[in-house]
Amino acid sequence: MICDKCRVLCEGTCPVCGSARRLRESDPSEPAHLITLNATQAMLVEPVLADTGVPYFKKGSIGGGLTAQIGMMREMFRFFVPVSGRERYREAIEAVFGEDAEVMRLLHEFD
């Protein structure tokens, strides 16, 4: 199941918004939330995602205008990947950042 609002894969209720009504069966090609990272973490993880060959996109949480005013280091980035490629991305991140407890916690935040 996937939450239409948060794009998180889950069962029962969404761990982000708490809704059960927004859950529906996911399509293998649709984007699902993978991980949310700060700017420094995102700069380190993004090349690993790019090397997998599976498409992904990232979305900033505060927007370009505010980021320009307060600085890039305060931005948080949400990464989205196709449901069908999610495990491949997770394995790639775990292979490179397996010793980084914070990245691993964030990667498994909604398990």
C-alpha positions in Angstrom: 0.0 0.0 0.0 1.1 3.6 -0.6 -0.1 6.8 0.9 -1.4 9.2 -1.8 -0.4 12.2 0.3 3.1 11.3 1.6 4.1 8.7 -1.0 5.3 6.3 1.8 4.9 2.6 1.4 3.1 1.2 4.5 0.4 -1.1 5.8 -2.7 -0.1 7.9 -2.0 3.6 8.5 0.5 6.1 7.1 3.4 6.6 9.6 3.7 10.2 8.4 0.2 11.6 8.3 -1.6 8.9 10.2 -4.3 8.4 7.5 -5.7 5.0 6.6 -8.1 6.5 4.0 -5.4 7.7 1.7 -3.8 4.3 1.3 -4.2 2.3 -1.9 -2.4 -0.4 -3.9 0.8 0.9 -5.4 1.9 0.7 -9.0 5.5 -0.6 -9.6 6.4 2.4 -11.7 5.1 5.2 -9.4 7.4 7.1 -7.1 7.6 6.2 -3.5 9.5 7.9 -0.6 12.9 6.4 0.0 14.6 8.7 2.5 14.7 12.3 3.8 18.2 13.8 4.3 19.8 17.1 5.2 21.8 18.9 2.5 25.1 17.4 3.5 23.8 13.9 3.6 22.0 14.4 0.3 25.2 15.5 -1.4 26.8 12.3 -0.2 24.0 9.9 -1.0 22.9 11.3 -4.4 25.9 10.0 -6.4 25.2 6.5 -5.0 21.6 6.7 -6.2 22.7 8.0 -9.6 25.0 5.0 -10.0 22.1 2.5 -9.6 20.8 3.4 -13.0 17.2 3.5 -11.7 15.4 6.9 -12.1 14.9 9.0 -8.9 14.0 12.5 -8.0 14.6 14.7 -5.0 12.4 17.4 -3.6 13.4 20.2 -1.3 11.2 20.9 1.7 11.5 24.7 2.0 11.7 25.8 -1.6 14.3 27.8 -3.7 13.4 31.3 -2.4 13.7 30.5 1.3 16.8 28.3 0.6 18.4 31.3 -1.1 17.7 33.5 2.0 18.7 31.1 4.8 21.2 28.9 3.1 21.3 25.5 1.5 22.5 23.7 4.6 19.1 24.2 6.3 17.3 22.4 3.4 15.9 18.9 3.8 15.6 16.7 0.7 13.1 13.9 0.2 14.2 11.3 -2.3 11.6 9.4 -4.3 12.2 6.2 -6.4 10.0 3.9 -8.4 8.3 1.3 -6.1 9.9 -1.5 -8.3 13.4 -0.1 -7.8 13.2 0.7 -4.1 15.0 -2.3 -2.8 17.9 -1.8 -5.2 18.3 1.8 -4.0 18.2 0.7 -0.4 20.8 -2.0 -1.0 23.1 0.5 -2.7 22.8 3.0 0.2 23.4 0.2 2.7 26.5 -1.0 0.9 28.1 2.5 1.0 26.7 4.0 4.2 26.2 0.8 6.3 28.5 2.2 9.1 26.6 5.6 9.2 24.0 5.0 11.9 22.1 8.2 11.1 21.7 7.4 7.4 20.7 3.8 8.2 18.1 5.1 10.8 16.7 7.5 8.2 16.7 4.8 5.5 14.6 2.4 7.7 12.5 5.2 9.4 9.2 3.9 8.0 9.9 0.1 7.9 
